[in-house]
Amino acid sequence: MNNLVCSLDLGNGYIKWVLFLKDYNGKKVIVARELVKSKWIKKWRVLDTSSLINNISDVLEHLSVKVDSSIDEVIVWLSHPYMKIKQLSTHKRLINLEITEKEINNLLEAISQEADELNYEILKVIPIKWIVDDTHITKNPIGMEWRKLELVANVFMIPATTYKDLEKIFDELEIDVIDIIPNILWWEEWSLDAEVKDLWCILIDIGTNQTSYVIYEEWVNLGYGIIPVWGEEITKDISIWLKIDFIQAEQIKKEKWEIILNKSDTDSIEDSEIDKLFLSEIIEARLAEDIYKPIYHKMKELWVAGKLPGGVLLIWWWSKIRNIEEFTRDYFGLACKHGKITNDEFKDLWSNFQFVNVIWNYIWEDKYWNDQGWFKFSFDFGWNFAKLMELIKKIF
């Protein structure tokens, strides 16, 4: 990875860029940032490829002028409501007594072939744990002695149409995309501290475009999930039931969102509070039926429903709803609190939530990128495929 790297979020209606520079002491510095409105992406559907390319090109040119240098490397942060995540395992018995990169790559490739699915492209394979001779290992197993090696990994896949759109966009812009990072990876790492990870817990992100969650058991994630239900659905409900346009409905939601827990005493609710009660019922219906219900079914499937001592951690925009902790606690029968989304770096930008995901994107990349040109314990397709082939040739 070069010293000058750009982190990009092609979000719903906005393109966010943060340009990072790593100085000679290894300190990461933000040298430029940009937020521009774009009407060419909606819920990760590219509406007009040519216009989006021009949009991105203009931002790149503007950033290049600011730093007086061309921007050749970009990290893309990806949040997709229809991303699929499979947890798979495979194993191998060998005559060799020492684990090498060759064995690791063989298992990673076997996992990727098993995960293949029609109309989807594999974005990343992230190992969860290695099992060496029936002993669980979470660190790099290279160099260990063994007779049986097993890999448990998560496979992240996105719709093939989205993948091809991204490929076309960055090929035409002649940009080297060094990696595409699913957003769920960085927020699980920095929103869960060591104490909570050591317990069993679930982290839930109810975002604008989708709901994502991850369930943890003693430092190992049992499973991810993505639900294509988002905050906009509540705005649509308000718009339909109140017979007002979408913009007005969004304004009402932002000003009055709240879960009124005690609705039995409706006589005490003043006329001016009736719209709050109505909004509360809409929020509860969406949360309970479309979001919490499928999450609870997943917890039952993994035999952890009601058995998570670490409780539920809520992050991002919807965790700000008043009384949502109490509602969540009552629904799941578990403790509930807010997860953190800040750290000691770049403190001046944490108050601006529009750039939080772009910053974490770079921090995650910088932490796990290695000198071979690929991620530690990841098997990357598409953008890094040529680098991977070079690495495999060296191994053989």
MIVO-619399 format. One record per atom (N, C-alpha, C): x, y, z negated. Coordinates in steps of 0.2 Angstrom, whole numbers, padded with zeros to 4 digits, always signed. Example, Ala and Ser with C-alpha at 12.3 -4.5 7.8 and 13.67 -1.06 7.14 Angstrom:
% MIVO-619399
+0066-0028-0039
+0062-0022-0039
+0066-0016-0039
+0064-0011-0035
+0068-0005-0036
+0064+0000-0039
This chain:
% MIVO-619399
+0004-0006+0000
+0000+0000+0000
+0004+0006+0000
+0003+0011+0004
+0007+0017+0005
+0005+0022-0001
+0009+0027-0002
+0008+0032-0007
+0002+0036-0006
+0000+0037+0000
-0006+0041+0001
-0012+0037+0004
-0017+0036+0000
-0022+0031+0001
-0029+0035+0000
-0034+0034+0005
-0040+0037+0004
-0046+0032+0002
-0050+0033-0003
-0055+0029-0005
-0062+0032-0002
-0066+0027+0001
-0072+0030+0004
-0078+0026+0002
-0083+0030+0001
-0090+0027+0000
-0095+0029+0005
-0097+0025+0009
-0102+0026+0014
-0109+0025+0011
-0111+0030+0007
-0117+0029+0004
-0123+0031+0007
-0129+0030+0004
-0135+0032+0006
-0136+0040+0007
-0135+0042+0013
-0136+0049+0014
-0129+0053+0013
-0124+0050+0010
-0118+0054+0009
-0112+0050+0010
-0107+0054+0012
-0100+0050+0013
-0096+0054+0008
-0093+0050+0004
-0088+0052-0001
-0081+0050+0000
-0077+0055+0000
-0069+0053+0000
-0066+0056-0005
-0061+0052-0008
-0056+0054-0013
-0049+0052-0010
-0044+0057-0010
-0038+0055-0007
-0033+0055-0013
-0029+0049-0014
-0025+0048-0019
-0018+0048-0017
-0013+0051-0021
-0006+0050-0020
-0003+0047-0026
+0001+0042-0025
+0005+0040-0031
+0012+0043-0030
+0014+0046-0036
+0021+0050-0036
+0026+0045-0037
+0032+0047-0038
+0038+0043-0039
+0038+0039-0046
+0035+0042-0050
+0034+0039-0057
+0028+0034-0057
+0025+0033-0052
+0019+0028-0052
+0013+0031-0054
+0013+0038-0056
+0007+0041-0058
+0002+0043-0052
-0004+0041-0053
-0009+0042-0048
-0012+0049-0048
-0012+0053-0043
-0015+0060-0043
-0020+0061-0037
-0025+0064-0039
-0030+0066-0034
-0028+0072-0030
-0027+0072-0024
-0025+0078-0020
-0030+0081-0016
-0036+0077-0015
-0041+0080-0011
-0048+0076-0012
-0053+0079-0011
-0060+0075-0011
-0065+0079-0007
-0070+0075-0005
-0074+0078+0000
-0081+0074-0001
-0087+0078-0001
-0093+0075-0001
-0097+0078+0005
-0099+0074+0009
-0103+0077+0015
-0110+0073+0016
-0115+0077+0018
-0121+0073+0019
-0121+0070+0026
-0124+0064+0026
-0124+0060+0032
-0131+0057+0033
-0135+0058+0039
-0141+0055+0040
-0141+0049+0044
-0135+0047+0045
-0134+0041+0050
-0134+0034+0046
-0134+0034+0040
-0134+0028+0036
-0140+0028+0031
-0144+0023+0031
-0150+0022+0027
-0150+0015+0024
-0149+0014+0018
-0149+0007+0015
-0144+0002+0018
-0138+0005+0020
-0133+0001+0024
-0135-0001+0030
-0140+0002+0033
-0141+0001+0040
-0139+0007+0044
-0134+0006+0049
-0131+0012+0053
-0136+0013+0058
-0139+0019+0058
-0144+0022+0062
-0142+0024+0069
-0136+0027+0069
-0133+0030+0075
-0125+0029+0074
-0122+0024+0077
-0115+0023+0076
-0111+0029+0079
-0112+0031+0085
-0108+0037+0088
-0108+0043+0083
-0114+0045+0081
-0115+0051+0076
-0111+0050+0070
-0111+0043+0067
-0108+0042+0061
-0100+0042+0062
-0098+0040+0067
-0091+0040+0069
-0088+0047+0069
-0092+0052+0073
-0090+0059+0073
-0091+0062+0066
-0095+0060+0062
-0096+0062+0055
-0090+0061+0051
-0088+0054+0051
-0082+0052+0048
-0075+0055+0050
-0075+0056+0057
-0069+0059+0060
-0068+0066+0058
-0074+0070+0057
-0073+0077+0055
-0071+0077+0048
-0073+0073+0044
-0070+0073+0037
-0063+0071+0036
-0061+0066+0040
-0054+0064+0040
-0050+0070+0043
-0052+0073+0048
-0048+0079+0051
-0047+0084+0045
-0053+0086+0042
-0053+0091+0037
-0048+0089+0031
-0048+0083+0029
-0044+0080+0024
-0036+0080+0026
-0035+0079+0032
-0028+0079+0035
-0025+0086+0035
-0029+0091+0036
-0027+0098+0036
-0025+0100+0029
-0029+0097+0024
-0028+0099+0017
-0021+0097+0015
-0020+0091+0017
-0013+0088+0014
-0008+0088+0019
-0009+0091+0025
-0004+0091+0030
-0001+0084+0032
-0005+0080+0033
-0003+0073+0034
-0009+0069+0037
-0007+0064+0041
-0013+0060+0044
-0014+0054+0039
-0021+0052+0039
-0023+0047+0034
-0024+0041+0038
-0020+0036+0036
-0020+0030+0040
-0023+0024+0036
-0023+0024+0030
-0025+0019+0026
-0032+0021+0022
-0037+0017+0022
-0043+0018+0019
-0046+0012+0015
-0048+0013+0009
-0051+0008+0005
-0059+0009+0005
-0063+0004+0007
-0070+0006+0007
-0074+0002+0002
-0078+0006-0002
-0082+0004-0007
-0089+0002-0004
-0091-0004-0006
-0097-0007-0003
-0102-0009-0008
-0108-0006-0007
-0114-0008-0011
-0119-0010-0006
-0121-0016-0006
-0126-0018-0001
-0132-0022-0004
-0138-0020-0003
-0144-0023-0006
-0145-0031-0004
-0142-0033+0001
-0143-0039+0004
-0136-0043+0004
-0132-0041+0000
-0126-0045-0001
-0127-0052-0005
-0124-0057-0002
-0125-0063-0006
-0118-0065-0009
-0119-0068-0015
-0113-0071-0019
-0114-0078-0021
-0110-0082-0019
-0110-0089-0021
-0105-0091-0025
-0106-0095-0030
-0101-0098-0034
-0099-0105-0033
-0093-0107-0030
-0092-0113-0028
-0085-0116-0031
-0084-0122-0030
-0078-0125-0033
-0076-0131-0028
-0069-0132-0028
-0066-0137-0024
-0060-0139-0028
-0057-0145-0026
-0051-0147-0030
-0047-0151-0025
-0041-0153-0027
-0036-0156-0023
-0031-0160-0027
-0030-0166-0026
-0024-0170-0029
-0018-0170-0025
-0013-0169-0027
-0006-0169-0023
-0001-0173-0027
+0004-0175-0022
+0010-0178-0025
+0015-0173-0028
+0015-0167-0026
+0019-0162-0028
+0018-0161-0036
+0023-0159-0039
+0023-0158-0046
+0023-0151-0048
+0023-0146-0043
+0023-0139-0044
+0019-0136-0040
+0014-0131-0042
+0010-0128-0038
+0013-0122-0034
+0012-0122-0028
+0015-0117-0024
+0009-0113-0020
+0011-0107-0017
+0006-0103-0013
+0002-0107-0008
+0005-0112-0005
+0002-0116+0000
-0004-0120-0003
-0003-0123-0009
-0009-0126-0012
-0015-0121-0013
-0013-0116-0016
-0018-0111-0018
-0022-0108-0011
-0018-0107-0006
-0021-0105+0000
-0026-0110+0003
-0024-0116+0003
-0028-0122+0005
-0034-0122+0002
-0034-0121-0005
-0041-0122-0009
-0045-0116-0007
-0042-0110-0007
-0046-0104-0005
-0049-0104+0002
-0046-0107+0007
-0048-0108+0013
-0054-0113+0013
-0053-0119+0009
-0058-0124+0009
-0065-0121+0006
-0064-0116+0001
-0070-0113-0002
-0073-0109+0003
-0069-0105+0007
-0072-0101+0012
-0076-0104+0017
-0074-0110+0019
-0077-0114+0024
-0084-0117+0021
-0084-0119+0015
-0090-0122+0012
-0095-0117+0011
-0093-0110+0011
-0098-0105+0009
-0101-0102+0016
-0098-0104+0021
-0101-0102+0028
-0108-0102+0028
-0111-0096+0031
-0119-0096+0031
-0120-0092+0037
-0126-0094+0041
-0128-0091+0047
-0130-0083+0046
-0128-0079+0050
-0129-0072+0051
-0126-0068+0045
-0121-0071+0042
-0117-0068+0036
-0110-0069+0037
-0106-0063+0035
-0099-0064+0036
-0096-0064+0029
-0090-0068+0028
-0087-0068+0021
-0083-0061+0021
-0084-0058+0015
-0080-0052+0014
-0074-0053+0009
-0075-0057+0004
-0070-0059-0001
-0071-0065-0005
-0066-0069-0006
-0066-0074-0011
-0062-0073-0017
-0065-0072-0023
-0062-0070-0029
-0062-0076-0034
-0056-0079-0035
-0056-0085-0040
-0058-0082-0047
-0062-0087-0050
-0064-0086-0057
-0059-0089-0062
-0058-0095-0060
-0053-0099-0065
-0050-0105-0061
-0044-0107-0063
-0041-0113-0060
-0041-0118-0066
-0042-0124-0064
-0042-0130-0068
-0036-0134-0066
-0031-0134-0071
-0025-0138-0069
-0025-0144-0074
-0026-0150-0071
-0026-0157-0075
-0031-0156-0081
-0037-0153-0079
-0043-0153-0084
-0042-0147-0089
-0037-0143-0088
-0036-0137-0093
-0037-0131-0089
-0042-0127-0092
-0044-0121-0088
-0038-0115-0089
-0037-0112-0083
-0031-0107-0082
-0034-0101-0079
-0034-0095-0082
-0037-0089-0079
-0031-0085-0076
-0025-0087-0077
-0019-0083-0074
-0017-0086-0068
-0012-0084-0065
-0009-0086-0059
-0006-0093-0060
-0008-0099-0057
-0005-0105-0059
+0001-0107-0055
+0004-0103-0051
+0009-0105-0047
+0015-0106-0051
+0019-0112-0050
+0024-0114-0053
+0023-0119-0059
+0016-0120-0060
+0014-0125-0066
+0015-0132-0063
+0016-0136-0067
+0016-0143-0065
+0009-0146-0065
+0008-0151-0061
+0001-0153-0060
+0000-0159-0056
-0005-0163-0057
-0007-0168-0052
-0014-0167-0049
-0018-0163-0052
-0025-0161-0050
-0026-0154-0051
-0028-0150-0045
-0029-0143-0046
-0036-0142-0043
-0040-0138-0047
-0047-0136-0045
-0048-0129-0046
-0052-0126-0041
-0053-0119-0041
-0061-0118-0041
-0062-0113-0045
-0069-0111-0046
-0069-0103-0043
-0073-0102-0038
-0072-0095-0035
-0079-0092-0034
-0080-0085-0033
-0086-0082-0031
-0084-0080-0024
-0089-0081-0019
-0088-0079-0012
-0093-0073-0011
-0091-0068-0009
-0095-0062-0007
-0096-0061+0000
-0102-0061+0002
-0104-0061+0010
-0109-0055+0011
-0108-0052+0017
-0113-0047+0019
-0116-0049+0026
-0122-0046+0027
-0125-0047+0034
-0120-0046+0040
-0120-0050+0045
-0115-0050+0050
-0116-0043+0054
-0122-0040+0054
-0123-0034+0058
-0120-0028+0054
-0120-0028+0048
-0116-0023+0044
-0109-0024+0045
-0106-0030+0045
-0099-0031+0046
-0097-0029+0053
-0101-0030+0058
-0099-0028+0065
-0099-0021+0066
-0104-0018+0062
-0105-0010+0063
-0099-0007+0060
-0096-0009+0054
-0090-0007+0051
-0084-0008+0055
-0084-0014+0058
-0078-0015+0062
-0078-0011+0068
-0083-0009+0071
-0083-0005+0077
-0082+0002+0075
-0084+0004+0069
-0083+0011+0067
-0076+0012+0066
-0072+0008+0062
-0065+0009+0060
-0061+0007+0066
-0063+0003+0070
-0058+0002+0076
-0058+0008+0081
-0064+0011+0082
-0064+0017+0086
-0060+0023+0083
-0061+0023+0076
-0057+0029+0073
-0050+0027+0072
-0048+0021+0073
-0041+0019+0073
-0038+0020+0066
-0042+0017+0061
-0041+0018+0054
-0039+0011+0051
-0034+0010+0047
-0032+0004+0044
-0036+0003+0038
-0041-0001+0038
-0045-0002+0032
-0042-0008+0028
-0038-0006+0023
-0034-0011+0019
-0038-0016+0015
-0044-0014+0013
-0049-0018+0010
-0056-0015+0009
-0061-0020+0008
-0068-0018+0007
-0069-0021+0000
-0071-0017-0005
-0072-0019-0011
-0080-0019-0013
-0083-0025-0015
-0090-0025-0017
-0090-0021-0024
-0094-0017-0025
-0095-0012-0031
-0095-0016-0037
-0098-0022-0037
-0100-0026-0043
-0093-0028-0046
-0088-0029-0042
-0081-0031-0045
-0078-0026-0050
-0078-0019-0048
-0075-0015-0053
-0079-0013-0059
-0086-0013-0058
-0090-0010-0064
-0090-0016-0069
-0090-0022-0067
-0090-0028-0072
-0083-0027-0076
-0078-0025-0073
-0071-0025-0077
-0071-0020-0082
-0073-0014-0080
-0072-0008-0084
-0078-0006-0088
-0083-0009-0087
-0089-0008-0091
-0090-0013-0097
-0086-0018-0097
-0086-0023-0102
-0079-0023-0106
-0079-0022-0112
-0073-0022-0116
-0071-0029-0118
-0065-0030-0121
-0063-0037-0123
-0068-0040-0128
-0070-0036-0132
-0074-0039-0138
-0081-0042-0135
-0084-0038-0130
-0090-0040-0127
-0089-0046-0122
-0083-0046-0119
-0082-0051-0114
-0081-0058-0118
-0078-0057-0124
-0077-0064-0127
-0083-0067-0130
-0089-0063-0130
-0095-0066-0132
-0099-0067-0125
-0105-0070-0126
-0109-0071-0120
-0113-0064-0119
-0113-0061-0113
-0117-0055-0112
-0119-0055-0105
-0124-0050-0103
-0126-0048-0096
-0125-0041-0095
-0122-0039-0090
-0122-0032-0088
-0126-0031-0082
-0131-0026-0083
-0136-0024-0078
-0135-0017-0075
-0134-0016-0068
-0134-0010-0065
-0140-0009-0061
-0144-0004-0063
-0150-0003-0059
-0149+0004-0056
-0147+0003-0049
-0145+0009-0046
-0150+0012-0041
-0148+0016-0037
-0153+0020-0032
-0155+0015-0027
-0150+0011-0024
-0151+0006-0019
-0153-0001-0020
-0151-0003-0026
-0151-0010-0028
-0150-0011-0035
-0151-0017-0038
-0150-0019-0045
-0145-0025-0044
-0139-0024-0048
-0134-0029-0048
-0133-0031-0055
-0131-0038-0056
-0130-0040-0063
-0124-0045-0063
-0121-0046-0069
-0116-0052-0070
-0117-0054-0077
-0117-0061-0077
-0117-0064-0084
-0111-0067-0086
-0108-0065-0092
-0102-0067-0094
-0102-0072-0100
-0098-0077-0100
-0097-0082-0106
-0090-0083-0107
-0088-0080-0113
-0081-0080-0115
-0076-0079-0110
-0076-0073-0107
-0071-0070-0102
-0073-0073-0095
-0077-0078-0094
-0078-0081-0087
-0085-0079-0085
-0086-0076-0079
-0093-0074-0077
-0096-0081-0074
-0102-0082-0077
-0106-0088-0075
-0110-0086-0068
-0111-0080-0066
-0114-0079-0060
-0116-0072-0059
-0116-0070-0053
-0118-0063-0051
-0125-0063-0048
-0128-0058-0047
-0135-0057-0044
-0136-0050-0041
-0139-0050-0035
-0141-0043-0032
-0148-0044-0030
-0152-0039-0033
-0159-0038-0031
-0161-0032-0027
-0164-0033-0021
-0165-0027-0017
-0171-0023-0019
-0171-0021-0025
-0176-0017-0028
-0172-0011-0031
-0174-0005-0030
-0170+0001-0032
-0175+0007-0035
-0172+0012-0037
-0175+0018-0040
-0180+0021-0035
-0179+0020-0028
-0183+0023-0023
-0190+0020-0023
-0190+0014-0025
-0196+0010-0025
-0201+0014-0030
-0199+0016-0036
-0203+0019-0041
-0205+0026-0038
-0201+0030-0034
-0203+0036-0031
-0209+0035-0026
-0208+0029-0022
-0213+0027-0017
-0220+0026-0021
-0220+0023-0027
-0226+0021-0030
-0229+0028-0033
-0225+0032-0035
-0228+0039-0037
-0231+0042-0032
-0228+0042-0026
-0230+0046-0020
-0237+0043-0018
-0237+0036-0018
-0244+0033-0016
-0249+0035-0020
-0248+0033-0027
-0253+0034-0032
-0256+0041-0033
-0251+0046-0033
-0253+0053-0034
-0255+0056-0027
-0254+0053-0022
-0255+0056-0015
-0251+0062-0014
-0245+0062-0015
-0240+0068-0014
-0234+0065-0010
-0231+0070-0007
-0225+0068-0003
-0219+0065-0007
-0214+0062-0003
-0209+0059-0007
-0205+0063-0011
-0203+0069-0008
-0199+0074-0012
-0202+0076-0018
-0209+0078-0018
-0212+0079-0024
-0212+0074-0029
-0213+0068-0027
-0213+0062-0031
-0206+0061-0034
-0201+0062-0031
-0194+0061-0033
-0193+0066-0039
-0196+0072-0038
-0195+0078-0043
-0198+0076-0049
-0204+0073-0049
-0208+0071-0055
-0205+0066-0058
-0202+0061-0055
-0198+0056-0058
-0192+0058-0062
-0188+0063-0059
-0182+0065-0062
-0184+0069-0068
-0189+0073-0068
-0191+0077-0074
-0195+0074-0079
-0198+0068-0078
-0203+0066-0083
-0202+0058-0084
-0196+0055-0081
-0196+0048-0082
-0194+0046-0090
-0198+0041-0092
-0198+0039-0099
-0203+0033-0100
-0201+0029-0104
-0205+0023-0106
-0208+0024-0112
-0215+0025-0112
-0219+0026-0118
-0220+0020-0121
-0217+0018-0127
-0218+0011-0129
-0224+0010-0133
-0227+0015-0136
-0233+0013-0140
-0239+0016-0136
-0242+0012-0132
-0248+0015-0128
-0255+0014-0131
-0255+0010-0136
-0261+0008-0139
-0265+0014-0142
-0261+0019-0144
-0264+0025-0147
-0265+0031-0142
-0269+0029-0137
-0269+0034-0131
-0273+0040-0133
-0277+0040-0139
-0281+0046-0141
-0276+0052-0143
-0270+0050-0145
-0266+0055-0147
-0262+0058-0142
-0262+0055-0136
-0259+0058-0130
-0263+0064-0127
-0259+0070-0127
-0262+0076-0124
-0263+0075-0116
-0268+0079-0114
-0269+0079-0107
-0262+0081-0103
-0258+0085-0105
-0252+0087-0102
-0247+0081-0102
-0248+0075-0106
-0244+0070-0106
-0247+0064-0102
-0252+0065-0099
-0255+0059-0095
-0251+0057-0089
-0248+0062-0086
-0244+0060-0080
-0237+0056-0083
-0235+0058-0089
-0229+0054-0092
-0231+0047-0093
-0237+0046-0096
-0240+0039-0097
-0241+0035-0091
-0243+0038-0085
-0244+0035-0079
-0237+0033-0076
-0232+0038-0076
-0225+0036-0074
-0222+0031-0078
-0224+0031-0085
-0221+0025-0089
-0224+0018-0087
-0230+0018-0085
-0233+0012-0083
-0230+0009-0076
-0228+0014-0072
-0225+0012-0065
-0218+0010-0066
-0214+0013-0071
-0208+0011-0072
-0208+0004-0075
-0212+0003-0080
-0212-0004-0083
-0214-0009-0078
-0219-0008-0074
-0221-0013-0069
-0215-0015-0065
-0212-0010-0062
-0206-0012-0058
-0200-0015-0062
-0199-0013-0067
-0193-0016-0071
-0195-0023-0073
-0201-0024-0076
-0203-0031-0078
-0204-0036-0072
-0208-0034-0067
-0209-0039-0062
-0204-0040-0057
-0201-0034-0054
-0197-0034-0049
-0189-0035-0050
-0187-0033-0057
-0180-0033-0059
-0179-0038-0064
-0182-0037-0070
-0181-0041-0076
-0183-0048-0075
-0188-0049-0072
-0191-0056-0071
-0186-0061-0067
-0184-0059-0061
-0179-0063-0058
-0172-0064-0062
-0170-0059-0065
-0164-0059-0069
-0165-0064-0075
-0171-0064-0078
-0173-0069-0083
-0173-0076-0081
-0176-0077-0075
-0176-0084-0072
-0169-0086-0070
-0164-0082-0068
-0157-0084-0067
-0154-0086-0074
-0156-0082-0079
-0153-0084-0086
-0155-0090-0088
-0162-0092-0087
-0165-0098-0089
-0161-0104-0085
-0160-0103-0078
-0156-0107-0074
-0150-0109-0077
-0146-0104-0080
-0139-0105-0082
-0140-0107-0090
-0146-0108-0092
-0147-0110-0099
-0144-0105-0104
-0144-0099-0103
-0142-0094-0107
-0147-0089-0110
-0154-0090-0108
-0159-0085-0110
-0160-0085-0117
-0159-0079-0120
-0160-0078-0127
-0154-0081-0131
-0148-0082-0127
-0142-0085-0131
-0136-0081-0129
-0137-0074-0128
-0131-0070-0127
-0130-0066-0133
-0125-0067-0137
-0123-0063-0143
-0121-0056-0141
-0118-0055-0136
-0116-0049-0133
-0121-0045-0131
-0127-0048-0130
-0133-0044-0128
-0133-0041-0120
-0137-0036-0119
-0138-0033-0113
-0134-0026-0113
-0130-0025-0107
-0127-0019-0107
-0130-0016-0100
-0132-0009-0101
-0135-0006-0095
-0130+0000-0093
-0129+0000-0086
-0125+0006-0084
-0128+0009-0078
-0126+0015-0077
-0127+0019-0071
-0134+0023-0072
-0137+0025-0066
-0142+0031-0067
-0148+0029-0071
-0150+0023-0070
-0157+0021-0073
-0156+0019-0081
-0150+0018-0083
-0149+0017-0090
-0150+0024-0094
-0151+0029-0091
-0153+0036-0094
-0160+0036-0096
-0165+0032-0093
-0172+0032-0095
-0173+0032-0102
-0177+0037-0105
-0178+0037-0112
-0182+0030-0114
-0180+0027-0119
-0183+0021-0122
-0181+0015-0118
-0177+0015-0113
-0176+0009-0109
-0172+0004-0113
-0168+0006-0118
-0165+0001-0122
-0170-0003-0126
-0175+0000-0129
-0180-0004-0133
-0184-0008-0129
-0186-0006-0123
-0190-0010-0118
-0186-0016-0116
-0179-0015-0114
-0175-0021-0112
-0174-0026-0118
-0173-0023-0124
-0172-0028-0130
-0178-0032-0131
-0184-0029-0130
-0190-0033-0131
-0192-0038-0126
-0190-0036-0120
-0191-0041-0114
-0187-0047-0115
-0180-0046-0116
-0175-0051-0115
-0175-0055-0122
-0177-0051-0128
-0176-0054-0134
-0168-0054-0136
-0165-0048-0134
-0158-0048-0135
-0156-0041-0137
-0150-0040-0140
-0148-0033-0142
-0146-0029-0135
-0147-0023-0135
-0146-0019-0129
-0142-0012-0130
-0137-0011-0126
-0134-0004-0127
-0131-0002-0120
-0129+0004-0120
-0126+0007-0114
-0119+0004-0113
-0117+0002-0107
-0110+0001-0105
-0106+0007-0103
-0099+0007-0104
-0095+0013-0102
-0094+0013-0095
-0092+0018-0092
-0090+0019-0085
-0084+0024-0084
-0081+0025-0090
-0075+0030-0089
-0069+0027-0092
-0063+0030-0090
-0057+0028-0093
-0053+0034-0094
-0046+0033-0096
-0042+0039-0098
-0039+0043-0092
-0040+0040-0086
-0037+0043-0080
-0043+0047-0076
-0040+0053-0073
-0045+0057-0070
-0051+0059-0074
-0049+0061-0080
-0055+0063-0084
-0059+0069-0082
-0056+0073-0078
-0060+0079-0075
-0065+0078-0070
-0065+0071-0068
-0070+0070-0063
-0076+0065-0065
-0075+0063-0071
-0080+0058-0074
-0087+0061-0075
-0087+0067-0076
-0093+0071-0077
-0097+0071-0071
-0094+0070-0065
-0097+0071-0058
-0098+0063-0056
-0104+0061-0057
-0106+0054-0056
-0105+0052-0048
-0106+0057-0044
-0105+0056-0037
-0099+0053-0035
-0093+0054-0039
-0087+0052-0037
-0084+0046-0041
-0088+0044-0046
-0086+0039-0051
-0085+0032-0047
-0089+0030-0042
-0088+0024-0039
-0082+0024-0034
-0080+0030-0031
-0075+0031-0027
-0068+0030-0031
-0068+0033-0037
-0062+0033-0041
-0061+0026-0043
-0066+0022-0046
-0065+0016-0048
-0063+0011-0042
-0065+0012-0037
-0063+0009-0031
-0056+0009-0030
-0053+0014-0030
-0045+0015-0030
-0042+0012-0035
-0044+0013-0042
-0041+0010-0047
-0041+0002-0047
-0046-0001-0045
-0047-0008-0044
-0042-0010-0039
-0042-0007-0033
-0037-0009-0028
-0030-0008-0030
-0028-0003-0033
-0021-0002-0035
-0019-0007-0041
-0024-0009-0045
-0022-0014-0050
-0021-0021-0047
-0025-0023-0042
-0024-0030-0039
-0020-0031-0033
-0018-0025-0030
-0015-0026-0023
-0008-0028-0025
-0005-0033-0021
+0002-0035-0022
+0006-0034-0016
+0012-0035-0016
+0017-0033-0011
+0017-0037-0005
+0013-0043-0005
+0012-0047+0001
+0007-0044+0006
+0004-0039+0004
-0001-0036+0008
-0008-0039+0008
-0010-0042+0002
-0016-0045+0001
-0018-0045-0007
-0024-0046-0009
-0025-0046-0016
-0023-0052-0019
-0021-0051-0026
-0019-0057-0030
-0026-0062-0030
-0025-0068-0028
-0030-0073-0029
-0036-0071-0025
-0035-0068-0019
-0041-0067-0015
-0039-0069-0008
-0045-0071-0004
-0044-0073+0003
-0048-0068+0007
-0044-0064+0010
-0048-0058+0014
-0048-0060+0021
-0054-0058+0024
-0056-0059+0031
-0056-0052+0035
-0056-0052+0041
-0057-0046+0045
-0051-0042+0045
-0052-0037+0041
-0047-0031+0041
-0040-0034+0039
-0039-0039+0035
-0032-0041+0033
-0031-0048+0036
-0034-0050+0041
-0033-0057+0043
-0026-0057+0047
-0024-0052+0050
-0017-0053+0053
-0012-0054+0048
-0013-0050+0043
-0008-0050+0037
-0008-0057+0034
-0014-0060+0033
-0014-0066+0030
-0011-0072+0035
-0012-0071+0041
-0009-0076+0046
-0001-0076+0045
+0001-0070+0045
+0009-0069+0044
+0011-0072+0038
+0007-0072+0032
+0009-0075+0026
+0009-0082+0026
+0004-0085+0030
+0003-0092+0030
+0009-0095+0035
+0011-0091+0040
+0017-0093+0044
+0023-0094+0040
+0024-0089+0035
+0030-0089+0031
+0030-0095+0026
+0024-0097+0024
+0023-0102+0019
+0025-0109+0023
+0023-0110+0029
+0024-0116+0032
+0031-0116+0035
